[in-house]
Amino acid sequence: MKEITVKLLNEDGLHGRAAANFVKEASKFQSDVKLVLDEVTVNGKSIIGIMSLGVFGGEEITLKTEGEDEEEAINTLKKLVTNKFED
């Protein structure tokens, strides 16, 4: 399992377009993808799960990946977050 904590740099956090972009990227991987905020863990491939976290810009989230392509998945998702969810 790979795990990293990242800060959301975009103003809106993980809402709307950003959540959709995250799910789109996460779904490309075979590995399980999880997001953690304040001890609440959700499926990173579920837009409903992600939006239920209510993550705002400036907050830190933990990304966890587990599976055969976990390294590539966590690196890609980290890059997406640090690029403010732009493709």
C-alpha positions as CSV (number, residue, x, y, z in Angstrom):
1,M,0.0,0.0,0.0
2,K,1.1,3.5,-0.8
3,E,0.1,6.5,1.2
4,I,0.7,10.3,0.9
5,T,-0.8,13.4,2.5
6,V,-1.4,16.3,0.1
7,K,-2.8,19.9,0.5
8,L,-5.6,21.0,-1.8
9,L,-4.4,24.1,-3.5
10,N,-7.5,25.0,-5.4
11,E,-10.1,27.3,-3.8
12,D,-13.1,25.0,-4.1
13,G,-11.5,21.9,-2.7
14,L,-13.0,18.6,-3.7
15,H,-16.3,19.8,-5.1
16,G,-18.0,19.6,-8.5
17,R,-15.4,19.6,-11.3
18,A,-12.4,18.7,-9.1
19,A,-14.2,15.7,-7.6
20,A,-15.2,14.5,-11.1
21,N,-11.7,14.9,-12.4
22,F,-10.3,13.0,-9.4
23,V,-12.8,10.1,-10.0
24,K,-12.0,10.1,-13.7
25,E,-8.3,9.7,-13.1
26,A,-8.7,7.2,-10.1
27,S,-10.9,5.0,-12.2
28,K,-8.1,4.4,-14.8
29,F,-6.3,2.3,-12.3
30,Q,-6.8,-1.3,-11.1
31,S,-5.7,-0.4,-7.6
32,D,-8.1,0.5,-4.8
33,V,-8.0,4.2,-4.2
34,K,-9.0,5.7,-0.8
35,L,-9.2,9.3,0.4
36,V,-9.0,10.1,4.2
37,L,-10.0,13.2,6.0
38,D,-10.3,13.4,9.8
39,E,-10.3,9.6,10.1
40,V,-13.2,9.3,7.6
41,T,-12.2,7.1,4.6
42,V,-14.1,7.0,1.3
43,N,-13.7,5.3,-2.0
44,G,-11.6,7.5,-4.4
45,K,-13.5,6.2,-7.4
46,S,-16.9,7.3,-6.0
47,I,-18.0,10.9,-6.6
48,I,-20.6,10.6,-3.9
49,G,-18.1,9.4,-1.4
50,I,-15.6,12.2,-2.3
51,M,-18.2,14.9,-2.1
52,S,-19.5,13.6,1.2
53,L,-16.1,14.5,2.7
54,G,-16.7,18.2,2.2
55,V,-13.1,19.0,1.6
56,F,-12.3,22.7,1.2
57,G,-9.3,24.4,-0.4
58,G,-6.3,24.5,1.9
59,E,-7.2,21.3,3.7
60,E,-5.0,18.3,3.7
61,I,-6.2,14.8,2.6
62,T,-4.5,11.5,2.7
63,L,-4.4,9.4,-0.5
64,K,-4.0,5.6,-0.2
65,T,-3.6,3.2,-3.1
66,E,-3.3,-0.5,-3.0
67,G,-2.9,-3.0,-5.9
68,E,-0.8,-3.9,-8.8
69,D,-0.5,-0.3,-10.1
70,E,-0.5,1.5,-6.8
71,E,2.7,3.4,-7.4
72,E,1.6,4.9,-10.7
73,A,-1.9,5.6,-9.3
74,I,-0.6,7.5,-6.2
75,N,1.9,9.5,-8.3
76,T,-0.8,10.4,-10.9
77,L,-3.4,11.4,-8.3
78,K,-0.8,13.5,-6.3
79,K,0.1,15.3,-9.5
80,L,-3.6,16.0,-10.2
81,V,-4.1,17.5,-6.7
82,T,-1.0,19.6,-6.9
83,N,-2.0,20.9,-10.4
84,K,-5.3,22.1,-8.9
85,F,-7.3,19.2,-10.6
86,E,-6.4,20.4,-14.1
87,D,-5.8,17.6,-16.6
